[in-house]
Amino acid sequence: MDQLNRPSKHNYFIIIFLILISVFVVLQLYILSSLGTKGQELSDIKTSQSTIKVENEILKAKVLALKSNQAVLEGLNNNVKVEVKPINFLSPDINNIAQF
């Protein structure tokens, strides 16, 4: 009679197995949901990082252009005389360009 009232080892194994499976499923859901949100944040950070890199390259190009223009202007200050030349504008109404 003692053997009928006590749960067998087989029942303990099934109960522990079901508890472990349920813990595994809960942990899997938690990990997937947390990684899903972190993945979106990571993608947003990478996108903003790439736009910042592009902006930095544009600003570097502007700085280099200003530096080169400044160097040219400083070199021309005292060495070159600038002469104003007349500009002849062509009228689109005139068909014969040979007159000029």
Secondary structure, 3 states (H helix, E strand, C coil): CHHHHCCCHHHHHHHHHHHHHHHHHHHHHHHHHHHHHHHHHHHHHHHHHHHHHHHHHHHHHHHHHHHHHHHHHHHHCCCCCCCCCCCCCCCCCCCCHHHC
